[in-house]
Amino acid sequence: MVSRGYGVSFRVITNREPGLRPATVFWSGGPQECKSTEMSVSFISRHSRIIGALLMREMTTRFGREGLGFVWVIAEPLMFCIGVFIMWTLIKPAYEHGIRLGPLVMTGYMSLLLYRHMISFSLGAVEGNVGLLHHRQITILHIFLARNLMEFAGTTAAFIVVYVILIALGQVGLPADWLLLYAGWLTTGWVAFGLALVFAGLAVRYELMERLVPVLTYAMIPLSGAFFMVGWIPERYRELFLLVPLPHGIEMVRGGVLGEFVHTYYHPTYALACGGAMIVTGMLLLADAKHRIVIE
């Protein structure tokens, strides 16, 4: 006898003859559950292959098939950060408000580079890959995910290299809270992806935005908290400043690196909510804007 309910089947074999073992019950997952799992695996696998192929195409288009290739993704932000660190070392004291200059520049400038790179390289993503939209399986979201994942991976690798160099120079120690460091860096990437989608959607709809976005990224520097701690802001203005979602991830990164040595202020739930809202807004802008693009 087979009994079915709630997507699960029970097979009951009853032996009524004397001397035999009592009834045996077998359980097996329902066909709907197996089908749902297979569909989920197939969905993830298909989109992963698409994004992986687009990643390889982005790297080849941007850096060529020969030479250093992906190393330039790491070397570009690395050179920027080392240059800023050397300049600040020459013109600033070794400590700023009791915090050593090395970890302050590293955590702030690398986070700022993540914001700027993900935004700036997203502006021409649609126009540069418009021919790929002939393929029905490729969407605009795939293109932006591939390009931003490449920037995120490159800046993350550069961050690790800078961190190792500063450890070797005795400028910084190992992270005090690894989990907070990871969470802060991922939060920064999440908010940066939301900003990138919004700015890219506006740039596709309005040509003027392509010229305004570089200016706006410079205006982000004081709003990001990259070169100062939120704790240095007067208390009456601190919560007002934290309405900007940019500094939360950077404060979390600094809290993970420096630990209880410094007071950090952040609201991760607020930053994640703002990033999610910007991602949805950007996707809506891009969904409407793609009809304005002429595919040749």
DRENVOMAR-558251 format. One record per atom (N, C-alpha, C, O): x, y, z; residue in one letter. Coordinates in steps of 0.2 Angstrom, whole numbers, plus 2048, in hexadecimal, padded with zeros to 3 digits. Each point is the difference from the previous one (the first is absolute). Example, Ala and Ser with C-alpha at 12.3 -4.5 7.8 and 13.67 -1.06 7.14 Angstrom:
8427E4827A7FC806800A804806800A8057FF803A7F98067F9S804806801S7FC805803S803806801S
END
This chain:
8047FA800M7FC806800M804806800M806800803M7F98057F9V804806800V7FB806802V7FB8017FEV808803807S7FC806802S8048067FES806800801S7F68057FDR8048067FER7FD806803R7FA800802R80A805800G7FD806803G806805801G8067FE802G7F98087FDY805806801Y8067FE7FCY805802802Y7FA7FB7F8G8067FF7FCG8057FA802G8058007FDG7F97FC808V8047FB802V7FC7F9800V7FA800801V8097FB7FCS7FC7FA7FFS8037FB806S8067FF801S7F57FD801F8017FA805F7FE7FA7FDF7FA7FF7FEF80B7FC802R7FE7F97FDR8007FC806R8057FE803R7F57FF7FEV7FF7FB805V7FF7F97FDV7FB7FF7FDV8097FC806I7FF7F97FEI7FE7FC806I804800805I7F67FE7FAT7FD7FC806T8007F97FFT7FE7FD7FAT8057FF80AN8017F9800N7FB7FD805N801800806N7FA7FD7F7R7FB7FD805R8017F8801R7FC7FE804R8087FF7F9E8017F9801E8047FF806E804804802E7FA7F7802P8037FE806P8087FE7FFP8027FD7FBP80280580AG8077FF800G8048057FDG8067FF800G7F78067FCL8048057FDL801806804L7FC801805L8088037F9R802806804R7FA8057FFR7FC8007FBR80380580AP7FB805800P8008047FAP8058007FCP7F6804803A8008057FAA806804800A803802805A8008007F5T8068047FFT7FE8067FCT7FC8007FBT806806808V7FF8067FDV8068037FDV805801803V7FA8017F6F8068047FDF7FE8077FEF7FA8017FFF80B803802W7FE8087FFW8048027FAW8067FE7FFW7F78067FDS8048027FAS7FE8077FFS7FA802800S80A8037FEG7FE8077FEG7FB8007FAG8017FC7FCG7FB809804G7FB8007FBG8038037F9G806803801G7F77FB7FAP8038027F9P8008087FFP8058027FDP7F7801807Q8008087FFQ806802803Q8038057FEQ7FF7F8808E807803803E8067FE7FCE804805800E7FC7F67FDC8067FE7FCC8008047FAC8058037FEC7F57FF7FFK8008047FAK802807801K8038037FDK7FB7FF809S802807802S807801801S8038057FFS8007F6805T807800801T8048007F9T8058047FFT7F97F87FDE8037FF7F9E8008077FCE8058027FDE7F5801804M7FF8067FCM805806803M8028047FDM7FE7FC80AS804805803S8087FF7FES8038057FFS7FF7F5801V8077FE7FEV8018027F9V8058037FEV7F77FC7FES8008017F9S8008087FFS8048037FCS7F8800807F800808800F806803802F8038047FCF8007FA80AI806803802I8067FE7FBI8048047FFI7FC7F67FFS8057FE7FBS8008037FAS8068037FDS7F47FE800R8008047FAR802807800R8048027FCR7FA802809H802807801H807800802H8038057FEH8007F7806S807800802S8047FF7F9S805804800S7F97F87FCR8047FF7FAR8008067FCR8058027FDR7F5802802I7FF8067FCI805805803I8038037FDI7FC7FE80AI804805803I8087FF800I8048047FEI7FE7F5802G8077FE7FFG8028027F9G806802800G7F67FC7FBA8028027FAA8018077FEA8058037FDA7F6801806L8018087FFL806802804L8038057FEL7FE7F8808L806803804L8077FF7FBL804804800L7FC7F67FDM8067FF7FCM8008047FAM8068037FEM7F47FF7FFR8008057FBR802807802R8048037FCR7FA7FF80AE802806802E807801801E8038057FFE8007F6804M807800801M8048007FAM8058047FFM7F97F87FCT8048007F9T7FF8077FDT8048027FDT7F6801803T7FE8067FDT804806803T8038047FCT7FE7FC80AR803805804R808800800R803805800R7FF7F4801F807800801F8047FC7FAF8067FF801F7F67FE7FBG8037FC7FAG8027F9802G7FF7FE806G8027FE7F5R8027F9801R8077FF803R8027FB803R80280A7FCE8077FF802E802805805E7FC804801E80A7FB802G802805805G7FE7FE807G7FF7FA801G80080B803L7FF7FE807L7F97FE801L7FE7FD805L7FD8067F7G7F97FE801G7FD802806G800806802G7FD7F5802F7FD801806F804804805F7FE803805F8097FC7FBV804803804V7FF808800V801803806V7FD8007F5W7FF8077FFW7FA802804W7FF805803W7FC7F67FEV7FA801804V802802807V7FD804804V8087F87FFI803801806I805805801I800804804I8047FD7F7A806805800A7FD8077FFA803805804A7F87FC7F9E7FD8077FFE7FE803807E802806802E7F97F7802P7FF803806P806800805P800804805P8047F77FAL8067FF805L8048067FFL803803805L7FF7FF7F5M8048067FFM7FD806802M804805803M7F67FC7FCF7FC806803F801800808F802806803F7FD7F5800C800800807C807801803C801804805C8047F97F8I807801802I8028077FFI804803804I7FA8007F6G8028077FFG7FD804805G803805803G7F67FA7FFV7FD805805V8037FF807V801804804V8017F57FDF8037FF807F807803800F802803806F8027FD7F5I807804800I7FF807801I803803804I7F88007F8M7FF807801M7FE802807M802805802M7F97F8801W7FE801806W8057FF805W801804805W8047F77FAT8057FF805T805806800T803802805T7FE8027F5L804805800L7FD807803L804804802L7F67FD7FDI7FD806802I7FC800807I7FE805802I8017F5801K7FC7FF806K8047FD805K8047FC7FFK7FA805807P8037FC806P7FF7F9800P7FB7FD7FCP8087FF808A8007F97FFA7F97FD803A7FE7FB7FFA7FF809806Y7FA7FE803Y7FB8067FFY802806800Y7F87F87FFE7FA8057FFE7FB7FE805E7FD7FB800E80280A805H7FB7FE806H8027FA803H7FB7FC802H80B8027FFG8027FA803G8007FA7FCG8017FA802G7FD8067F8I8007FB7FBI8068007FBI8018057FDI8027F6802R8068007FCR7FE8017F8R7FA7FE7FER80A8057FFL7FE8037F9L7FF7FA7FBL7FB8007FCL8097FB804G7FF7FA7FCG7F97FD7FFG7FD8007FBG8017FD80BP7F97FD800P7FB8057FEP7FB7FE7FDP805809805L7FB8047FEL8008017F9L7FA8017FDL80C800800V8008017F8V7FD7FA7FDV7FD8007FBV8067FA807M7FE7FA7FDM7F97FE800M7FD7FF7FBM80080280BT7F97FE800T7FB8057FDT7FB7FF7FDT807808803G7FC8057FDG8018007F8G7FB8017FDG80B7FF801Y8018027F9Y7FE7F97FCY7FE8017FAY8047F9808M7FE7FA7FDM7F88007FFM7FE7FE7FBM7FF80480AS7F8800800S7FE8057FBS7FB7FF7FCS808807804L7FE8057FBL8027FE7F9L7FC8017FCL8097FC803L8027FD7F9L7FA7FB7FEL7FE8007FAL8007FC80BL7FB7FB7FEL7F98047FEL7FD7FE7FBL801807808Y7FB8047FEY8018037F9Y7FC7FF7FCY809804803R8028047FAR8007FB7FAR7FE8027FBR8067F9806H8017FB7FAH7FA7FD7FEH7FE7FF7FAH7FE7FE80BM7F97FD7FEM7FC8057FDM7FC7FE7FBM804808807I7FB8057FDI8038027F9I7FC8007FBI80A802804S8038037FAS8007FA7FAS7FE8027FBS8037F8807F8007FB7FBF7FA7FD7FEF7FF7FC7FCF7FB806808S7FA7FE7FES7FC8057FBS7FB7FE7FDS808808803L7FC8057FBL8007FD7F9L7FB8017FDL80A7FD800G8007FD7F9G7FF7F97FFG8017FD7FBG7FC80080BA7FF7F87FFA7FB7FE7FBA8027FC7FCA7F9808803V7FB7FE7FBV8028027F9V8007FB7FCV80380B803E8028027FAE8067FB7FDE8007FE7FAE80480080BG8067FC7FEG7FE7F97FEG8047FC7FDG7F6802806N7FE7F97FFN7F97FF7FDN7FD7FB800N80180A7FCV7FA8007FDV7FE7FB7FBV7FB7FD800V80B8017FDG7FF7FA7FBG7FE7FA803G7FD7FB7FDG805804809L7FF7F9804L7F8800801L7FE7FA802L7FE80B7FEL7F9800802L7FC7FC7FAL7FA7FF801L80A8007FAH7FD7FC7FAH7FE7F9803H7FB7FC7FEH809801807H7FF7FA803H7FB800805H800804805H7FB7F87FAR7FA800805R8027FE807R7FD803805R8087F97FCQ8027FE807Q803806804Q8017FF806Q8028057F6I804806803I7FC806802I7FC8027FBI80480080BT7FC806802T805806802T8067FF801T7F7806800I804806802I8037FF807I806802801I7F67FB803L8037FE807L8067FC800L804800804L7FC7FB7F7H8067FC7FFH8068047FFH8057FF803H7FA8067F8I8068047FEI802804806I806800801I7F6803803F802804806F8037FB806F805802803F7F87F97FEL8037FB805L8077FE7FEL804800804L7FD7FE7F6A8077FE7FDA805806801A8057FF803A7F98077FBR805805800R801802808R806802801R7F57FF803N801802807N8047FA804N803802805N7FB7F87F9L8047FA804L8078017FEL8057FF805L7FD8037F5M8078007FEM803806804M8067FF803M7F78077FEE803805804E8007FF807E805801803E7F67FB800F8007FE807F8067FB801F804801805F7FD7FA7F7A8057FC801A8078037FFA8057FE804A7FC8067F7G807804800G801804805G806800803G7F5804800T802805805T8017FC807T804802804T7F87F87FDT8017FC805T8077FD801T803800805T7FF7FE7F5A8077FD7FFA805805802A8057FF803A7FA8077FAA805806802A800802807A805801803A7F57FE800F7FF802808F8057FB803F803801805F7FC7F87F9I8047FB804I8088017FFI803800805I7FF8027F5V8078017FFV802806804V806800803V7F68067FDV802806804V8017FE807V804802804V7F77FA7FFY8007FE807Y8067FC801Y803801806Y7FF7FA7F6V8067FC801V806805800V8057FF805V7FC8067F7I805804800I801804806I805801803I7F5802800L800804806L8027FC806L803802805L7FB7F77FBI8017FC805I8087FF800I803800806I8007FF7F4A8077FF800A804806802A805800803A7F88067FCL803806802L7FF802807L802805803L7FA7F7801G7FE801807G7FB806801G800803805G7FC7FF7F6Q7FC805800Q7F97FE803Q7FC804803Q8027F57FCV7FA7FE803V8017F8802V8047FD7FDV7F7801807G8007F9802G7FB7FC7FDG7FC8037FBG8037F7806L7FB7FC7FEL7F9803802L800803805L7FB7FB7F7P7F9803802P7FE7FE807P8017FA802P7FC80A802A7FE7FF806A7F97FC800A7FF7FC805A7FD8057F6D7FA7FC7FFD7FF7FF7F9D7FE8047FCD8047F6802W8007FE7F9W7F88007FDW7FF8027FAW7FD7FC80AL7F98007FDL7FD8077FFL7FD8017FBL805803809L7FE8077FFL8038037FAL7FD8047FDL8097FA802L8048037FAL7FD7FD7FAL7FE8047FBL8007F6805Y7FD7FD7FAY7F98037FFY7FE8027FAY7FE7FF80BA7F9803800A8018077FDA7FC8027FCA808802807G8018077FEG8028007F8G7FD8057FDG8087F7801W8028007F9W7FA7FE7FBW7FF8037FBW7FD7F8807L7FB7FE7FCL7FA805800L7FD8017FBL80280380BT7FB805800T8028067FCT7FC8037FCT80B7FE804T8028067FBT7FF7FE7F9T7FE8047FCT8037F6802G7FF7FD7F9G7F98007FEG7FE8027FBG7FD7FD80AW7F98007FFW7FE8077FEW7FC8017FCW806803809V7FD8077FFV8038037F9V7FD8047FCV80A7FA803A8038037F9A7FC7FD7FAA7FF8037FBA7FF7F7806F7FC7FD7FAF7FA8037FFF7FE8027FAF7FE80080BG7FA804800G8018077FDG7FC8027FBG809801807L8028077FDL8027FF7F9L7FE8047FBL8057F7803A8037FF7F9A7F97FF7FBA8008027FBA7FC7FA808L7FA7FF7FCL7FB8067FFL7FE8017FAL80280380BV7FC806800V8038057FBV7FD8037FCV80A7FE805F8038057FBF8007FD7F9F7FF8047FCF8027F6803A8007FD7F9A7F98017FDA7FF8027FAA7FC7FD80AG7F98007FDG7FF8087FFG7FC8017FAG80680380AL7FF8077FEL8048037FAL7FE8047FCL8087F9804A8048027FAA7FE7FD7F9A8008037FBA7FC7F7805V7FD7FE7FAV7FA8047FEV7FF8017FAV7FE80280BR7FA8047FFR8018077FER7FD8037FCR808800807Y802807800Y8078007FEY8057FE804Y7FD8057F6E8078007FEE804805804E8067FF801E7F7806803L803804804L8047FD806L805802803L7F87F87FFM8027FD806M8077FD7FFM8047FF805M7FE7FF7F5E8067FE7FEE806805802E8057FE802E7F98087FER805805801R800802808R805802803R7F57FD800L7FF802807L8037FB805L802801805L7FD7F87F9V8027FB804V807801803V8027FF806V8038027F5P807801803P801805805P803800805P7F98067FAV800805805V7FD7FE807V802801805V7F87FB7FAL7FD7FD806L8047FB804L800800806L8047FD7F6T8057FB804T805804804T8027FD806T8008097F8Y804804804Y7FD803806Y802800805Y7F78017FAA7FC803805A7FF7FA806A7FE802805A8037F87F9M7FF7FB804M8057FF805M7FF7FD806M8078067F9I8067FF805I7FE803807I8017FC804I7FD80A7FDP7FE802807P7FA7FC802P800800807P7FC7FE7F5L7FA7FC803L8017F9801L7FC7FD804L80A8007FAS8017F9801S8047FF807S7FF7FA802S80480B801G8047FF806G8067FC7FFG8027FD804G8018047F6A8067FC7FEA806802804A8047FC801A7FC80B800F806802803F7FF803807F805804802F7F67FA801F7FF802807F7FB7FB803F7FC7FD7FDF80480380AM7FC7FB803M7F9804802M800806801M7FB7F67FFV7FA803802V800803807V7FC805802V8087F8802G800802807G804807801G7FF803805G8047FF7F6W803807800W7FB8057FFW801806801W7F97F87FCI7FB8057FFI7FC802806I7FF7FC805I80080B7FDP7FC801806P7FA7FC801P7FC7FE7FBP80280180BE7FB7FB801E7F98027FDE7FC7FC7FEE80380A802R7F98037FER7FF7FF7F9R7FB8007FDR80B7FF7FFY7FF8007F9Y8027F87FDY7FF7FF7FBY8027FD80AR8037F97FER7FA7FC7FDR8017FD7FBR7F9803809E7FB7FC7FDE7FD8037F9E7FE7FC7FCE80280A804L7FE8037F9L8057FE7FBL7FE7FF7FAL809801807F8047FD7FBF7FF7F97FEF8017FE7FBF7FD7FE80AL7FF7F97FFL7FA7FE7FCL7FF7FB7FFL7FD80B7FFL7FB7FE7FCL8027FF7F9L7FD7FD7FCL809805802V8047FE7FAV8027F9801V8037FE805V7FB7FD7F6P8027F9801P8077FF7FFP8027FA801P80280A7FCL8077FF7FEL8057FE806L8047FB7FFL7FC809806P8057FF805P7FF7F9805P8047FE803P7F67FF7FCH7FF7FB805H8047FA7FFH8037FD804H7FE8017F5G8047FA7FFG808802801G8037FC803G7FF80A7FCI807802802I801800807I8057FE802I7F6804802E801800808E8007F9802E8047FE805E7F87FD7F8M8017F9802M8077FD7FEM8027FC804M8008067F6V8077FE7FEV805802805V8047FC802V7FC80A800R804803805R7FF7FD807R8057FF803R7F57FF7FFG7FF7FD806G8037F9800G8037FE805G7FD7FF7F5G8037F9800G807800800G8037FB802G80080A7FBV808801800V802802806V8057FD803V7F8808800L803803806L7FD7FE807L803801805L7F87FC7FAG7FD7FD806G7FD805805G7FE8057FEG8027F9809E7FE805805E804806801E7FF804804E8077FC7F8F804806801F7FD8067FEF802806803F7F97FA7F9V7FD8067FEV7F87FF800V7FE7FB800V7FF80B801H7F9800800H7FD8007F9H8018057FDH7FB7F7801T7FD8007F9T7F9800801T7FD7FE804T7FF8067F7Y7F9801800Y7FE7FD7F9Y8028037FBY7F97F9805Y7FD7FD7FAY7F97FD801Y7FF7FD806Y7FD8027F5H7FA7FD801H7FF7FB7F9H7FE8027FBH8057F8806P8007FC7FAP7F97FE7FDP8008007FAP7FB80080AT7F97FE7FDT7FE8067FCT7FD7FF7FAT804807808Y7FF8067FCY8038017FAY7FE8017FAY8097FD806A8048007FAA7FE7FB7FBA7FF8017FAA7FF7F9808L7FE7FB7FCL7F98017FDL7FF7FF7FAL7FD80480AA7F98027FDA8018067FBA7FC7FF7FBA808806806C8018057FBC8037FD7FAC7FE8027FAC8077F9806G8037FD7FAG7FB7FC7FDG8008007F9G7FC7FD80AG7FA7FC7FDG7FB8047FCG7FE7FF7FAG801807809A7FB8057FDA8038037FAA7FD8007FBA80A801805M8038037FAM8017FB7FBM7FF8017FAM8027F8807I8007FB7FBI7FA7FF7FDI7FF8007FAI7FB80080AV7F98007FCV7FF8067FCV7FE7FF7FAV804807808T7FF8067FCT8048007FAT7FD8017FBT8097FD806G8047FF7FAG7FE7FB7FBG8008017FAG7FD7F9808M7FE7FB7FBM7F98037FDM7FF7FE7FAM7FD806809L7FA8037FDL8028057FBL7FD8007FBL808804807L8038057FBL8037FC7F9L7FF8027FBL8047F9807L8047FC7FAL7FA7FD7FCL8017FF7FAL7FA7FE809A7FB7FC7FDA7FC8057FBA7FE7FE7FAA801808808D7FD8057FCD8058037FAD7FE8017FBD8087FF807A8058047FCA8027FB7FAA8028037FBA7FE7F7806K8027FB7FBK7FC8017F9K8037FE7FBK7F7804806H7FC8017FAH8028067FCH7FE8017FAH806803809R8038067FCR8067FF7FCR8028047FCR8017F6806I8077FF7FCI7FE7FC7FAI7FC7FC7FFI8088077FCV7FF7FD7F9V8057FA7FFV806802801V7F87F87FEI8057FB800I8017FF7F8I7FC7FE7FCI80B803802E8017FF7F9E8037F97FFE8017FF7FAE
END
